[in-house]
Amino acid sequence: MHRQKVSSSSIATVGYDEVRSVLEIKFHTGRVYHYRGVPSDIFEGLMKAKSKGKYYNKYVKDAGFPFKRIK
């Protein structure tokens, strides 16, 4: 999955697999998470958001998508 660097104090890179609807978030801490079942409009909204962290918290983290931490 190709990840793009983003301008954020908490998120380092974001990737999206449109075929599998998987959103990948890598934080500046080094932790990487995969969120399943994420529609492409959520990914697009995240990439356009002025505050990536706030958008992530509201529309990804708090939206209840199944996730797992990638080691």
Secondary structure by P-SEA (a helix, b strand, c coil): cbbbbbbccccccccccccccbbbbbccccbbbbbccccaaaaaaaaacccaaaaaaccccccccbbbbcc
